[in-house]
Amino acid sequence: METLQELVSILTDLGDKGVLICADLNAHSRIWGYANKDTRGAQVEDFLLAQQLYLLNETNSSSTFEHFDRKGRSDLSFIKGTDFANSCTWEVL
């Protein structure tokens, strides 16, 4: 996924700085509340692990996307830096 490759480049340039990333990645994973995992979801999971990022979304949160009869959780927020992670809270408004 080209977006993830661009994010890797940005994170590399930023080094050890704390970073907050919010993105609509259209990726399904059980980790952020979908009933299934798709190819994009697997890629995002691998990206989060490889970059040592902390996902702020919670599995049991409300949908971040609703359109007619469809709902989803494609909007993801993740951060770099454990100090930053300990000071963040996340919720769908």
PyMOL Python script that loads the backbone (N, CA, C, O; Angstrom):
from pymol import cmd

cmd.read_pdbstr("""\
ATOM      1  N   MET A   1       0.853  -1.167   0.000  1.00  0.00           N
ATOM      2  CA  MET A   1       0.000   0.000   0.000  1.00  0.00           C
ATOM      3  C   MET A   1       0.907   1.242   0.000  1.00  0.00           C
ATOM      4  O   MET A   1       1.737   1.421   0.891  1.00  0.00           O
ATOM      5  N   GLU A   2       0.730   2.084  -1.010  1.00  0.00           N
ATOM      6  CA  GLU A   2       1.577   3.259  -1.192  1.00  0.00           C
ATOM      7  C   GLU A   2       1.526   4.220   0.000  1.00  0.00           C
ATOM      8  O   GLU A   2       2.544   4.803   0.373  1.00  0.00           O
ATOM      9  N   THR A   3       0.350   4.382   0.591  1.00  0.00           N
ATOM     10  CA  THR A   3       0.200   5.281   1.733  1.00  0.00           C
ATOM     11  C   THR A   3       1.088   4.854   2.892  1.00  0.00           C
ATOM     12  O   THR A   3       1.722   5.692   3.533  1.00  0.00           O
ATOM     13  N   LEU A   4       1.135   3.558   3.160  1.00  0.00           N
ATOM     14  CA  LEU A   4       1.962   3.067   4.263  1.00  0.00           C
ATOM     15  C   LEU A   4       3.443   3.279   3.973  1.00  0.00           C
ATOM     16  O   LEU A   4       4.213   3.593   4.881  1.00  0.00           O
ATOM     17  N   GLN A   5       3.848   3.111   2.717  1.00  0.00           N
ATOM     18  CA  GLN A   5       5.248   3.357   2.351  1.00  0.00           C
ATOM     19  C   GLN A   5       5.616   4.829   2.566  1.00  0.00           C
ATOM     20  O   GLN A   5       6.718   5.140   3.017  1.00  0.00           O
ATOM     21  N   GLU A   6       4.681   5.729   2.240  1.00  0.00           N
ATOM     22  CA  GLU A   6       4.919   7.153   2.465  1.00  0.00           C
ATOM     23  C   GLU A   6       5.031   7.450   3.961  1.00  0.00           C
ATOM     24  O   GLU A   6       5.875   8.244   4.377  1.00  0.00           O
ATOM     25  N   LEU A   7       4.181   6.814   4.763  1.00  0.00           N
ATOM     26  CA  LEU A   7       4.238   7.014   6.208  1.00  0.00           C
ATOM     27  C   LEU A   7       5.543   6.506   6.797  1.00  0.00           C
ATOM     28  O   LEU A   7       6.095   7.131   7.703  1.00  0.00           O
ATOM     29  N   VAL A   8       6.043   5.389   6.302  1.00  0.00           N
ATOM     30  CA  VAL A   8       7.341   4.864   6.757  1.00  0.00           C
ATOM     31  C   VAL A   8       8.428   5.897   6.489  1.00  0.00           C
ATOM     32  O   VAL A   8       9.275   6.145   7.348  1.00  0.00           O
ATOM     33  N   SER A   9       8.410   6.493   5.316  1.00  0.00           N
ATOM     34  CA  SER A   9       9.407   7.505   4.957  1.00  0.00           C
ATOM     35  C   SER A   9       9.310   8.718   5.885  1.00  0.00           C
ATOM     36  O   SER A   9      10.330   9.231   6.344  1.00  0.00           O
ATOM     37  N   ILE A  10       8.099   9.172   6.158  1.00  0.00           N
ATOM     38  CA  ILE A  10       7.895  10.320   7.050  1.00  0.00           C
ATOM     39  C   ILE A  10       8.380   9.989   8.463  1.00  0.00           C
ATOM     40  O   ILE A  10       9.077  10.790   9.086  1.00  0.00           O
ATOM     41  N   LEU A  11       8.013   8.814   8.966  1.00  0.00           N
ATOM     42  CA  LEU A  11       8.428   8.413  10.311  1.00  0.00           C
ATOM     43  C   LEU A  11       9.945   8.302  10.412  1.00  0.00           C
ATOM     44  O   LEU A  11      10.528   8.659  11.436  1.00  0.00           O
ATOM     45  N   THR A  12      10.580   7.814   9.361  1.00  0.00           N
ATOM     46  CA  THR A  12      12.040   7.716   9.345  1.00  0.00           C
ATOM     47  C   THR A  12      12.660   9.110   9.428  1.00  0.00           C
ATOM     48  O   THR A  12      13.615   9.329  10.174  1.00  0.00           O
ATOM     49  N   ASP A  13      12.114  10.042   8.662  1.00  0.00           N
ATOM     50  CA  ASP A  13      12.629  11.418   8.678  1.00  0.00           C
ATOM     51  C   ASP A  13      12.448  12.081  10.042  1.00  0.00           C
ATOM     52  O   ASP A  13      13.286  12.886  10.449  1.00  0.00           O
ATOM     53  N   LEU A  14      11.374  11.758  10.749  1.00  0.00           N
ATOM     54  CA  LEU A  14      11.091  12.384  12.040  1.00  0.00           C
ATOM     55  C   LEU A  14      11.892  11.787  13.187  1.00  0.00           C
ATOM     56  O   LEU A  14      11.997  12.392  14.255  1.00  0.00           O
ATOM     57  N   GLY A  15      12.448  10.625  12.977  1.00  0.00           N
ATOM     58  CA  GLY A  15      13.295  10.010  13.996  1.00  0.00           C
ATOM     59  C   GLY A  15      12.530   9.665  15.258  1.00  0.00           C
ATOM     60  O   GLY A  15      11.500   8.992  15.200  1.00  0.00           O
ATOM     61  N   ASP A  16      13.028  10.123  16.403  1.00  0.00           N
ATOM     62  CA  ASP A  16      12.456   9.769  17.705  1.00  0.00           C
ATOM     63  C   ASP A  16      11.354  10.708  18.186  1.00  0.00           C
ATOM     64  O   ASP A  16      10.896  10.582  19.322  1.00  0.00           O
ATOM     65  N   LYS A  17      10.932  11.619  17.372  1.00  0.00           N
ATOM     66  CA  LYS A  17       9.891  12.564  17.778  1.00  0.00           C
ATOM     67  C   LYS A  17       8.562  11.858  17.982  1.00  0.00           C
ATOM     68  O   LYS A  17       8.269  10.878  17.297  1.00  0.00           O
ATOM     69  N   GLY A  18       7.751  12.350  18.924  1.00  0.00           N
ATOM     70  CA  GLY A  18       6.404  11.835  19.108  1.00  0.00           C
ATOM     71  C   GLY A  18       5.545  12.223  17.920  1.00  0.00           C
ATOM     72  O   GLY A  18       5.635  13.347  17.427  1.00  0.00           O
ATOM     73  N   VAL A  19       4.716  11.305  17.459  1.00  0.00           N
ATOM     74  CA  VAL A  19       3.925  11.540  16.253  1.00  0.00           C
ATOM     75  C   VAL A  19       2.508  11.022  16.465  1.00  0.00           C
ATOM     76  O   VAL A  19       2.309   9.948  17.034  1.00  0.00           O
ATOM     77  N   LEU A  20       1.528  11.790  16.003  1.00  0.00           N
ATOM     78  CA  LEU A  20       0.133  11.364  15.963  1.00  0.00           C
ATOM     79  C   LEU A  20      -0.270  11.276  14.504  1.00  0.00           C
ATOM     80  O   LEU A  20      -0.121  12.245  13.760  1.00  0.00           O
ATOM     81  N   ILE A  21      -0.780  10.123  14.084  1.00  0.00           N
ATOM     82  CA  ILE A  21      -1.237   9.920  12.710  1.00  0.00           C
ATOM     83  C   ILE A  21      -2.704   9.522  12.744  1.00  0.00           C
ATOM     84  O   ILE A  21      -3.093   8.592  13.451  1.00  0.00           O
ATOM     85  N   CYS A  22      -3.508  10.236  11.977  1.00  0.00           N
ATOM     86  CA  CYS A  22      -4.927   9.904  11.824  1.00  0.00           C
ATOM     87  C   CYS A  22      -5.164   9.685  10.343  1.00  0.00           C
ATOM     88  O   CYS A  22      -4.808  10.533   9.525  1.00  0.00           O
ATOM     89  N   ALA A  23      -5.760   8.560   9.989  1.00  0.00           N
ATOM     90  CA  ALA A  23      -5.910   8.239   8.575  1.00  0.00           C
ATOM     91  C   ALA A  23      -7.148   7.385   8.333  1.00  0.00           C
ATOM     92  O   ALA A  23      -7.523   6.554   9.159  1.00  0.00           O
ATOM     93  N   ASP A  24      -7.767   7.607   7.188  1.00  0.00           N
ATOM     94  CA  ASP A  24      -8.855   6.761   6.712  1.00  0.00           C
ATOM     95  C   ASP A  24      -8.216   5.754   5.765  1.00  0.00           C
ATOM     96  O   ASP A  24      -8.000   6.052   4.590  1.00  0.00           O
ATOM     97  N   LEU A  25      -7.914   4.569   6.272  1.00  0.00           N
ATOM     98  CA  LEU A  25      -7.152   3.584   5.513  1.00  0.00           C
ATOM     99  C   LEU A  25      -8.017   2.505   4.861  1.00  0.00           C
ATOM    100  O   LEU A  25      -7.496   1.638   4.160  1.00  0.00           O
ATOM    101  N   ASN A  26      -9.327   2.550   5.083  1.00  0.00           N
ATOM    102  CA  ASN A  26     -10.223   1.551   4.492  1.00  0.00           C
ATOM    103  C   ASN A  26      -9.691   0.130   4.688  1.00  0.00           C
ATOM    104  O   ASN A  26      -9.630  -0.664   3.749  1.00  0.00           O
ATOM    105  N   ALA A  27      -9.315  -0.162   5.907  1.00  0.00           N
ATOM    106  CA  ALA A  27      -8.734  -1.458   6.241  1.00  0.00           C
ATOM    107  C   ALA A  27      -9.555  -2.120   7.345  1.00  0.00           C
ATOM    108  O   ALA A  27      -9.930  -1.474   8.323  1.00  0.00           O
ATOM    109  N   HIS A  28      -9.829  -3.399   7.182  1.00  0.00           N
ATOM    110  CA  HIS A  28     -10.607  -4.149   8.178  1.00  0.00           C
ATOM    111  C   HIS A  28      -9.681  -5.013   9.023  1.00  0.00           C
ATOM    112  O   HIS A  28      -8.802  -5.699   8.502  1.00  0.00           O
ATOM    113  N   SER A  29      -9.890  -4.969  10.331  1.00  0.00           N
ATOM    114  CA  SER A  29      -9.154  -5.833  11.251  1.00  0.00           C
ATOM    115  C   SER A  29      -9.969  -5.994  12.530  1.00  0.00           C
ATOM    116  O   SER A  29     -10.672  -5.076  12.951  1.00  0.00           O
ATOM    117  N   ARG A  30      -9.866  -7.146  13.128  1.00  0.00           N
ATOM    118  CA  ARG A  30     -10.531  -7.388  14.410  1.00  0.00           C
ATOM    119  C   ARG A  30      -9.953  -6.478  15.502  1.00  0.00           C
ATOM    120  O   ARG A  30     -10.636  -6.143  16.470  1.00  0.00           O
ATOM    121  N   ILE A  31      -8.711  -6.092  15.332  1.00  0.00           N
ATOM    122  CA  ILE A  31      -8.034  -5.256  16.326  1.00  0.00           C
ATOM    123  C   ILE A  31      -8.767  -3.932  16.519  1.00  0.00           C
ATOM    124  O   ILE A  31      -8.820  -3.420  17.638  1.00  0.00           O
ATOM    125  N   TRP A  32      -9.326  -3.374  15.463  1.00  0.00           N
ATOM    126  CA  TRP A  32     -10.060  -2.112  15.601  1.00  0.00           C
ATOM    127  C   TRP A  32     -11.548  -2.261  15.350  1.00  0.00           C
ATOM    128  O   TRP A  32     -12.216  -1.307  14.951  1.00  0.00           O
ATOM    129  N   GLY A  33     -12.078  -3.480  15.586  1.00  0.00           N
ATOM    130  CA  GLY A  33     -13.517  -3.656  15.719  1.00  0.00           C
ATOM    131  C   GLY A  33     -14.286  -4.273  14.569  1.00  0.00           C
ATOM    132  O   GLY A  33     -15.503  -4.421  14.675  1.00  0.00           O
ATOM    133  N   TYR A  34     -13.637  -4.639  13.479  1.00  0.00           N
ATOM    134  CA  TYR A  34     -14.349  -5.311  12.391  1.00  0.00           C
ATOM    135  C   TYR A  34     -14.507  -6.800  12.726  1.00  0.00           C
ATOM    136  O   TYR A  34     -13.759  -7.349  13.535  1.00  0.00           O
ATOM    137  N   ALA A  35     -15.469  -7.423  12.102  1.00  0.00           N
ATOM    138  CA  ALA A  35     -15.694  -8.853  12.311  1.00  0.00           C
ATOM    139  C   ALA A  35     -14.707  -9.700  11.502  1.00  0.00           C
ATOM    140  O   ALA A  35     -14.559 -10.896  11.753  1.00  0.00           O
ATOM    141  N   ASN A  36     -14.040  -9.077  10.537  1.00  0.00           N
ATOM    142  CA  ASN A  36     -13.113  -9.808   9.672  1.00  0.00           C
ATOM    143  C   ASN A  36     -11.836  -8.999   9.466  1.00  0.00           C
ATOM    144  O   ASN A  36     -11.743  -7.846   9.887  1.00  0.00           O
ATOM    145  N   LYS A  37     -10.860  -9.615   8.817  1.00  0.00           N
ATOM    146  CA  LYS A  37      -9.632  -8.914   8.453  1.00  0.00           C
ATOM    147  C   LYS A  37      -9.468  -9.050   6.944  1.00  0.00           C
ATOM    148  O   LYS A  37      -9.592 -10.149   6.402  1.00  0.00           O
ATOM    149  N   ASP A  38      -9.190  -7.933   6.259  1.00  0.00           N
ATOM    150  CA  ASP A  38      -8.938  -7.995   4.833  1.00  0.00           C
ATOM    151  C   ASP A  38      -7.443  -7.775   4.569  1.00  0.00           C
ATOM    152  O   ASP A  38      -6.660  -7.621   5.506  1.00  0.00           O
ATOM    153  N   THR A  39      -7.058  -7.762   3.302  1.00  0.00           N
ATOM    154  CA  THR A  39      -5.648  -7.614   2.933  1.00  0.00           C
ATOM    155  C   THR A  39      -5.078  -6.300   3.460  1.00  0.00           C
ATOM    156  O   THR A  39      -3.972  -6.273   4.000  1.00  0.00           O
ATOM    157  N   ARG A  40      -5.827  -5.219   3.304  1.00  0.00           N
ATOM    158  CA  ARG A  40      -5.357  -3.930   3.814  1.00  0.00           C
ATOM    159  C   ARG A  40      -5.197  -3.957   5.331  1.00  0.00           C
ATOM    160  O   ARG A  40      -4.240  -3.405   5.873  1.00  0.00           O
ATOM    161  N   GLY A  41      -6.135  -4.600   6.002  1.00  0.00           N
ATOM    162  CA  GLY A  41      -6.046  -4.716   7.458  1.00  0.00           C
ATOM    163  C   GLY A  41      -4.771  -5.423   7.878  1.00  0.00           C
ATOM    164  O   GLY A  41      -4.103  -4.998   8.820  1.00  0.00           O
ATOM    165  N   ALA A  42      -4.431  -6.498   7.184  1.00  0.00           N
ATOM    166  CA  ALA A  42      -3.199  -7.230   7.484  1.00  0.00           C
ATOM    167  C   ALA A  42      -1.973  -6.345   7.246  1.00  0.00           C
ATOM    168  O   ALA A  42      -1.015  -6.383   8.018  1.00  0.00           O
ATOM    169  N   GLN A  43      -2.009  -5.551   6.175  1.00  0.00           N
ATOM    170  CA  GLN A  43      -0.888  -4.652   5.881  1.00  0.00           C
ATOM    171  C   GLN A  43      -0.747  -3.580   6.955  1.00  0.00           C
ATOM    172  O   GLN A  43       0.366  -3.261   7.375  1.00  0.00           O
ATOM    173  N   VAL A  44      -1.864  -3.030   7.396  1.00  0.00           N
ATOM    174  CA  VAL A  44      -1.810  -2.007   8.444  1.00  0.00           C
ATOM    175  C   VAL A  44      -1.322  -2.608   9.759  1.00  0.00           C
ATOM    176  O   VAL A  44      -0.517  -1.993  10.459  1.00  0.00           O
ATOM    177  N   GLU A  45      -1.803  -3.804  10.099  1.00  0.00           N
ATOM    178  CA  GLU A  45      -1.321  -4.475  11.312  1.00  0.00           C
ATOM    179  C   GLU A  45       0.195  -4.651  11.263  1.00  0.00           C
ATOM    180  O   GLU A  45       0.885  -4.355  12.238  1.00  0.00           O
ATOM    181  N   ASP A  46       0.716  -5.132  10.131  1.00  0.00           N
ATOM    182  CA  ASP A  46       2.156  -5.330   9.975  1.00  0.00           C
ATOM    183  C   ASP A  46       2.912  -4.000  10.089  1.00  0.00           C
ATOM    184  O   ASP A  46       3.977  -3.934  10.702  1.00  0.00           O
ATOM    185  N   PHE A  47       2.350  -2.952   9.497  1.00  0.00           N
ATOM    186  CA  PHE A  47       2.946  -1.619   9.557  1.00  0.00           C
ATOM    187  C   PHE A  47       3.037  -1.134  11.002  1.00  0.00           C
ATOM    188  O   PHE A  47       4.081  -0.639  11.429  1.00  0.00           O
ATOM    189  N   LEU A  48       1.948  -1.276  11.752  1.00  0.00           N
ATOM    190  CA  LEU A  48       1.933  -0.829  13.151  1.00  0.00           C
ATOM    191  C   LEU A  48       3.005  -1.555  13.967  1.00  0.00           C
ATOM    192  O   LEU A  48       3.718  -0.933  14.755  1.00  0.00           O
ATOM    193  N   LEU A  49       3.114  -2.857  13.775  1.00  0.00           N
ATOM    194  CA  LEU A  49       4.123  -3.635  14.505  1.00  0.00           C
ATOM    195  C   LEU A  49       5.541  -3.247  14.092  1.00  0.00           C
ATOM    196  O   LEU A  49       6.409  -3.046  14.941  1.00  0.00           O
ATOM    197  N   ALA A  50       5.766  -3.146  12.795  1.00  0.00           N
ATOM    198  CA  ALA A  50       7.117  -2.843  12.301  1.00  0.00           C
ATOM    199  C   ALA A  50       7.584  -1.460  12.738  1.00  0.00           C
ATOM    200  O   ALA A  50       8.768  -1.263  13.010  1.00  0.00           O
ATOM    201  N   GLN A  51       6.670  -0.510  12.807  1.00  0.00           N
ATOM    202  CA  GLN A  51       7.022   0.863  13.167  1.00  0.00           C
ATOM    203  C   GLN A  51       6.885   1.132  14.663  1.00  0.00           C
ATOM    204  O   GLN A  51       7.145   2.245  15.121  1.00  0.00           O
ATOM    205  N   GLN A  52       6.480   0.123  15.419  1.00  0.00           N
ATOM    206  CA  GLN A  52       6.286   0.229  16.869  1.00  0.00           C
ATOM    207  C   GLN A  52       5.344   1.384  17.213  1.00  0.00           C
ATOM    208  O   GLN A  52       5.653   2.248  18.033  1.00  0.00           O
ATOM    209  N   LEU A  53       4.170   1.363  16.547  1.00  0.00           N
ATOM    210  CA  LEU A  53       3.144   2.374  16.761  1.00  0.00           C
ATOM    211  C   LEU A  53       2.060   1.828  17.670  1.00  0.00           C
ATOM    212  O   LEU A  53       1.807   0.623  17.704  1.00  0.00           O
ATOM    213  N   TYR A  54       1.428   2.719  18.399  1.00  0.00           N
ATOM    214  CA  TYR A  54       0.375   2.358  19.339  1.00  0.00           C
ATOM    215  C   TYR A  54      -0.955   2.798  18.761  1.00  0.00           C
ATOM    216  O   TYR A  54      -1.159   3.985  18.509  1.00  0.00           O
ATOM    217  N   LEU A  55      -1.868   1.852  18.547  1.00  0.00           N
ATOM    218  CA  LEU A  55      -3.192   2.138  18.006  1.00  0.00           C
ATOM    219  C   LEU A  55      -4.076   2.685  19.114  1.00  0.00           C
ATOM    220  O   LEU A  55      -4.216   2.063  20.167  1.00  0.00           O
ATOM    221  N   LEU A  56      -4.675   3.852  18.878  1.00  0.00           N
ATOM    222  CA  LEU A  56      -5.551   4.467  19.872  1.00  0.00           C
ATOM    223  C   LEU A  56      -6.985   3.959  19.780  1.00  0.00           C
ATOM    224  O   LEU A  56      -7.699   3.954  20.782  1.00  0.00           O
ATOM    225  N   ASN A  57      -7.419   3.533  18.598  1.00  0.00           N
ATOM    226  CA  ASN A  57      -8.781   3.024  18.440  1.00  0.00           C
ATOM    227  C   ASN A  57      -9.023   1.850  19.381  1.00  0.00           C
ATOM    228  O   ASN A  57      -8.123   1.059  19.665  1.00  0.00           O
ATOM    229  N   GLU A  58     -10.248   1.760  19.849  1.00  0.00           N
ATOM    230  CA  GLU A  58     -10.624   0.656  20.725  1.00  0.00           C
ATOM    231  C   GLU A  58     -11.577  -0.282  19.997  1.00  0.00           C
ATOM    232  O   GLU A  58     -12.423   0.158  19.219  1.00  0.00           O
ATOM    233  N   THR A  59     -11.432  -1.570  20.255  1.00  0.00           N
ATOM    234  CA  THR A  59     -12.219  -2.591  19.571  1.00  0.00           C
ATOM    235  C   THR A  59     -13.721  -2.376  19.721  1.00  0.00           C
ATOM    236  O   THR A  59     -14.474  -2.592  18.771  1.00  0.00           O
ATOM    237  N   ASN A  60     -14.158  -1.959  20.887  1.00  0.00           N
ATOM    238  CA  ASN A  60     -15.589  -1.837  21.155  1.00  0.00           C
ATOM    239  C   ASN A  60     -16.129  -0.427  20.945  1.00  0.00           C
ATOM    240  O   ASN A  60     -17.215  -0.106  21.428  1.00  0.00           O
ATOM    241  N   SER A  61     -15.383   0.422  20.229  1.00  0.00           N
ATOM    242  CA  SER A  61     -15.826   1.804  20.019  1.00  0.00           C
ATOM    243  C   SER A  61     -16.942   1.882  18.977  1.00  0.00           C
ATOM    244  O   SER A  61     -17.225   0.915  18.270  1.00  0.00           O
ATOM    245  N   SER A  62     -17.557   3.036  18.903  1.00  0.00           N
ATOM    246  CA  SER A  62     -18.591   3.284  17.895  1.00  0.00           C
ATOM    247  C   SER A  62     -17.966   3.337  16.509  1.00  0.00           C
ATOM    248  O   SER A  62     -16.749   3.451  16.367  1.00  0.00           O
ATOM    249  N   SER A  63     -18.809   3.253  15.497  1.00  0.00           N
ATOM    250  CA  SER A  63     -18.348   3.370  14.118  1.00  0.00           C
ATOM    251  C   SER A  63     -17.825   4.775  13.861  1.00  0.00           C
ATOM    252  O   SER A  63     -18.335   5.745  14.421  1.00  0.00           O
ATOM    253  N   THR A  64     -16.812   4.883  13.017  1.00  0.00           N
ATOM    254  CA  THR A  64     -16.314   6.191  12.613  1.00  0.00           C
ATOM    255  C   THR A  64     -16.853   6.578  11.240  1.00  0.00           C
ATOM    256  O   THR A  64     -16.620   7.687  10.761  1.00  0.00           O
ATOM    257  N   PHE A  65     -17.575   5.651  10.613  1.00  0.00           N
ATOM    258  CA  PHE A  65     -18.149   5.873   9.292  1.00  0.00           C
ATOM    259  C   PHE A  65     -19.548   5.282   9.261  1.00  0.00           C
ATOM    260  O   PHE A  65     -19.747   4.122   9.621  1.00  0.00           O
ATOM    261  N   GLU A  66     -20.514   6.077   8.831  1.00  0.00           N
ATOM    262  CA  GLU A  66     -21.883   5.580   8.654  1.00  0.00           C
ATOM    263  C   GLU A  66     -22.455   6.204   7.393  1.00  0.00           C
ATOM    264  O   GLU A  66     -22.438   7.424   7.227  1.00  0.00           O
ATOM    265  N   HIS A  67     -22.963   5.355   6.503  1.00  0.00           N
ATOM    266  CA  HIS A  67     -23.547   5.815   5.248  1.00  0.00           C
ATOM    267  C   HIS A  67     -24.689   4.879   4.892  1.00  0.00           C
ATOM    268  O   HIS A  67     -24.472   3.707   4.583  1.00  0.00           O
ATOM    269  N   PHE A  68     -25.901   5.403   4.936  1.00  0.00           N
ATOM    270  CA  PHE A  68     -27.103   4.607   4.719  1.00  0.00           C
ATOM    271  C   PHE A  68     -27.092   3.394   5.650  1.00  0.00           C
ATOM    272  O   PHE A  68     -27.187   3.555   6.867  1.00  0.00           O
ATOM    273  N   ASP A  69     -26.979   2.178   5.097  1.00  0.00           N
ATOM    274  CA  ASP A  69     -27.042   0.966   5.923  1.00  0.00           C
ATOM    275  C   ASP A  69     -25.657   0.394   6.231  1.00  0.00           C
ATOM    276  O   ASP A  69     -25.553  -0.698   6.789  1.00  0.00           O
ATOM    277  N   ARG A  70     -24.590   1.120   5.872  1.00  0.00           N
ATOM    278  CA  ARG A  70     -23.229   0.630   6.110  1.00  0.00           C
ATOM    279  C   ARG A  70     -22.576   1.396   7.248  1.00  0.00           C
ATOM    280  O   ARG A  70     -22.753   2.606   7.390  1.00  0.00           O
ATOM    281  N   LYS A  71     -21.824   0.670   8.049  1.00  0.00           N
ATOM    282  CA  LYS A  71     -21.058   1.260   9.142  1.00  0.00           C
ATOM    283  C   LYS A  71     -19.650   0.689   9.105  1.00  0.00           C
ATOM    284  O   LYS A  71     -19.437  -0.437   8.655  1.00  0.00           O
ATOM    285  N   GLY A  72     -18.700   1.468   9.577  1.00  0.00           N
ATOM    286  CA  GLY A  72     -17.336   0.974   9.579  1.00  0.00           C
ATOM    287  C   GLY A  72     -16.463   1.694  10.576  1.00  0.00           C
ATOM    288  O   GLY A  72     -16.883   2.633  11.252  1.00  0.00           O
ATOM    289  N   ARG A  73     -15.239   1.224  10.645  1.00  0.00           N
ATOM    290  CA  ARG A  73     -14.237   1.795  11.560  1.00  0.00           C
ATOM    291  C   ARG A  73     -12.926   2.017  10.810  1.00  0.00           C
ATOM    292  O   ARG A  73     -11.852   1.655  11.289  1.00  0.00           O
ATOM    293  N   SER A  74     -13.034   2.614   9.633  1.00  0.00           N
ATOM    294  CA  SER A  74     -11.854   2.746   8.775  1.00  0.00           C
ATOM    295  C   SER A  74     -10.943   3.902   9.171  1.00  0.00           C
ATOM    296  O   SER A  74      -9.800   3.962   8.718  1.00  0.00           O
ATOM    297  N   ASP A  75     -11.425   4.822  10.009  1.00  0.00           N
ATOM    298  CA  ASP A  75     -10.604   5.940  10.466  1.00  0.00           C
ATOM    299  C   ASP A  75      -9.767   5.488  11.655  1.00  0.00           C
ATOM    300  O   ASP A  75     -10.301   5.139  12.708  1.00  0.00           O
ATOM    301  N   LEU A  76      -8.464   5.498  11.477  1.00  0.00           N
ATOM    302  CA  LEU A  76      -7.563   5.001  12.514  1.00  0.00           C
ATOM    303  C   LEU A  76      -6.670   6.119  13.036  1.00  0.00           C
ATOM    304  O   LEU A  76      -6.272   7.018  12.295  1.00  0.00           O
ATOM    305  N   SER A  77      -6.368   6.044  14.315  1.00  0.00           N
ATOM    306  CA  SER A  77      -5.450   6.990  14.952  1.00  0.00           C
ATOM    307  C   SER A  77      -4.371   6.173  15.657  1.00  0.00           C
ATOM    308  O   SER A  77      -4.670   5.277  16.446  1.00  0.00           O
ATOM    309  N   PHE A  78      -3.125   6.493  15.364  1.00  0.00           N
ATOM    310  CA  PHE A  78      -2.035   5.796  16.028  1.00  0.00           C
ATOM    311  C   PHE A  78      -0.908   6.769  16.302  1.00  0.00           C
ATOM    312  O   PHE A  78      -0.770   7.800  15.644  1.00  0.00           O
ATOM    313  N   ILE A  79      -0.106   6.413  17.290  1.00  0.00           N
ATOM    314  CA  ILE A  79       0.948   7.312  17.741  1.00  0.00           C
ATOM    315  C   ILE A  79       2.266   6.582  17.889  1.00  0.00           C
ATOM    316  O   ILE A  79       2.330   5.358  18.002  1.00  0.00           O
ATOM    317  N   LYS A  80       3.317   7.389  17.884  1.00  0.00           N
ATOM    318  CA  LYS A  80       4.675   6.884  18.102  1.00  0.00           C
ATOM    319  C   LYS A  80       5.186   7.539  19.374  1.00  0.00           C
ATOM    320  O   LYS A  80       5.112   8.757  19.531  1.00  0.00           O
ATOM    321  N   GLY A  81       5.691   6.744  20.254  1.00  0.00           N
ATOM    322  CA  GLY A  81       6.248   7.259  21.503  1.00  0.00           C
ATOM    323  C   GLY A  81       5.421   6.832  22.696  1.00  0.00           C
ATOM    324  O   GLY A  81       4.247   7.188  22.796  1.00  0.00           O
ATOM    325  N   THR A  82       6.022   6.069  23.607  1.00  0.00           N
ATOM    326  CA  THR A  82       5.273   5.559  24.756  1.00  0.00           C
ATOM    327  C   THR A  82       4.847   6.667  25.706  1.00  0.00           C
ATOM    328  O   THR A  82       3.773   6.585  26.301  1.00  0.00           O
ATOM    329  N   ASP A  83       5.662   7.699  25.860  1.00  0.00           N
ATOM    330  CA  ASP A  83       5.261   8.816  26.722  1.00  0.00           C
ATOM    331  C   ASP A  83       4.016   9.488  26.164  1.00  0.00           C
ATOM    332  O   ASP A  83       3.102   9.845  26.907  1.00  0.00           O
ATOM    333  N   PHE A  84       3.991   9.650  24.878  1.00  0.00           N
ATOM    334  CA  PHE A  84       2.847  10.231  24.185  1.00  0.00           C
ATOM    335  C   PHE A  84       1.624   9.326  24.353  1.00  0.00           C
ATOM    336  O   PHE A  84       0.518   9.815  24.584  1.00  0.00           O
ATOM    337  N   ALA A  85       1.818   8.022  24.238  1.00  0.00           N
ATOM    338  CA  ALA A  85       0.715   7.054  24.353  1.00  0.00           C
ATOM    339  C   ALA A  85       0.064   7.108  25.729  1.00  0.00           C
ATOM    340  O   ALA A  85      -1.156   6.997  25.846  1.00  0.00           O
ATOM    341  N   ASN A  86       0.861   7.275  26.750  1.00  0.00           N
ATOM    342  CA  ASN A  86       0.323   7.293  28.110  1.00  0.00           C
ATOM    343  C   ASN A  86      -0.512   8.533  28.415  1.00  0.00           C
ATOM    344  O   ASN A  86      -1.279   8.535  29.377  1.00  0.00           O
ATOM    345  N   SER A  87      -0.374   9.585  27.611  1.00  0.00           N
ATOM    346  CA  SER A  87      -1.107  10.814  27.873  1.00  0.00           C
ATOM    347  C   SER A  87      -2.313  10.992  26.939  1.00  0.00           C
ATOM    348  O   SER A  87      -2.991  12.017  27.008  1.00  0.00           O
ATOM    349  N   CYS A  88      -2.587  10.025  26.079  1.00  0.00           N
ATOM    350  CA  CYS A  88      -3.675  10.149  25.103  1.00  0.00           C
ATOM    351  C   CYS A  88      -4.899   9.350  25.489  1.00  0.00           C
ATOM    352  O   CYS A  88      -4.800   8.260  26.052  1.00  0.00           O
ATOM    353  N   THR A  89      -6.066   9.914  25.175  1.00  0.00           N
ATOM    354  CA  THR A  89      -7.314   9.177  25.251  1.00  0.00           C
ATOM    355  C   THR A  89      -7.972   9.280  23.876  1.00  0.00           C
ATOM    356  O   THR A  89      -7.686  10.205  23.116  1.00  0.00           O
ATOM    357  N   TRP A  90      -8.841   8.343  23.563  1.00  0.00           N
ATOM    358  CA  TRP A  90      -9.448   8.303  22.244  1.00  0.00           C
ATOM    359  C   TRP A  90     -10.907   7.920  22.366  1.00  0.00           C
ATOM    360  O   TRP A  90     -11.259   7.014  23.121  1.00  0.00           O
ATOM    361  N   GLU A  91     -11.759   8.610  21.622  1.00  0.00           N
ATOM    362  CA  GLU A  91     -13.171   8.245  21.589  1.00  0.00           C
ATOM    363  C   GLU A  91     -13.805   8.797  20.322  1.00  0.00           C
ATOM    364  O   GLU A  91     -13.308   9.762  19.742  1.00  0.00           O
ATOM    365  N   VAL A  92     -14.892   8.190  19.898  1.00  0.00           N
ATOM    366  CA  VAL A  92     -15.655   8.665  18.751  1.00  0.00           C
ATOM    367  C   VAL A  92     -16.707   9.641  19.283  1.00  0.00           C
ATOM    368  O   VAL A  92     -17.482   9.312  20.182  1.00  0.00           O
ATOM    369  N   LEU A  93     -16.717  10.822  18.722  1.00  0.00           N
ATOM    370  CA  LEU A  93     -17.682  11.840  19.136  1.00  0.00           C
ATOM    371  C   LEU A  93     -18.847  11.900  18.167  1.00  0.00           C
ATOM    372  O   LEU A  93     -19.763  12.702  18.353  1.00  0.00           O
TER     373      LEU A  93
END
""", "prot")
cmd.dss("prot")
cmd.show_as("cartoon", "prot")
cmd.util.cbc("prot")
cmd.orient("prot")
